[in-house]
């Protein structure tokens, strides 16, 4: 894995060609937060996987996996079972 010191708006992933400077790669990105961003002053970005002009961008250095989504789905399933919601 290559260490990245600075990310520029036009940077793309060498492996897949996707935009690097985007919400999905930002440290502040949070699906459960308002506008899916923990930075309260950031402007709303509609397309999270495309490059944008957000001045609060900070590269998330971990690996986002489906584990968080799996936990959310499991929690939702348990709540629905508890409260008797039928699919």
C-alpha positions in Angstrom: 0.0 0.0 0.0 1.3 3.4 -1.0 1.4 6.2 1.6 -0.3 9.4 0.4 0.9 12.6 1.9 -1.4 15.0 0.0 -4.6 14.3 -2.0 -5.5 16.7 -4.8 -9.0 17.2 -6.3 -8.1 15.5 -9.6 -6.4 12.5 -8.1 -7.7 9.1 -9.2 -7.1 5.6 -7.9 -4.3 3.9 -9.9 -6.1 0.6 -9.5 -9.7 1.3 -10.5 -9.6 4.9 -11.8 -12.2 6.2 -9.3 -12.0 9.7 -7.7 -9.9 9.8 -4.5 -11.0 13.3 -3.3 -14.6 12.4 -2.6 -16.9 12.1 0.4 -16.6 8.3 0.6 -12.8 8.7 1.2 -13.1 11.5 3.7 -12.4 11.1 7.4 -15.6 13.1 8.1 -17.9 10.9 6.1 -20.5 9.3 8.3 -23.8 7.7 6.9 -25.6 8.4 10.2 -24.6 12.2 10.3 -26.6 15.1 8.9 -25.8 15.3 5.2 -23.6 12.2 5.9 -20.8 14.5 7.1 -19.6 15.1 10.7 -18.3 18.6 9.7 -21.2 20.9 10.4 -19.9 23.7 8.2 -19.4 21.6 5.1 -21.8 22.2 2.2 -24.1 19.4 1.2 -22.6 17.1 -1.5 -25.2 15.1 -3.5 -22.9 12.6 -5.2 -20.6 11.1 -2.5 -18.4 9.0 -4.8 -17.4 11.8 -7.2 -14.8 14.5 -6.7 -16.0 17.7 -5.1 -14.7 21.1 -3.8 -15.1 20.5 -0.1 -12.5 22.4 1.8 -12.8 20.1 4.8 -11.7 16.9 3.0 -9.3 14.8 5.0 -8.3 11.4 3.6 -9.6 8.5 5.6 -6.6 6.3 6.1 -8.4 3.1 7.1 -10.2 0.7 4.9 -13.9 1.1 4.7 -15.5 -2.3 4.5 -19.0 -3.7 4.4 -18.6 -4.6 8.1 -20.3 -1.4 9.2 -23.2 -1.9 6.8 -23.5 -5.5 8.0 -23.7 -4.3 11.6 -26.4 -1.8 10.8 -28.4 -4.4 8.9 -28.1 -6.8 11.8 -29.2 -4.2 14.3 -32.2 -3.2 12.0 -33.2 -6.9 11.7 -33.1 -7.3 15.5 -35.2 -4.1 16.1 -37.7 -5.3 13.5 -37.9 -8.7 15.3 -38.3 -7.0 18.6 -41.0 -4.7 17.6 -42.7 -7.1 15.3 -42.3 -5.3 12.0 -43.1 -7.5 9.0 -41.1 -7.3 5.8 
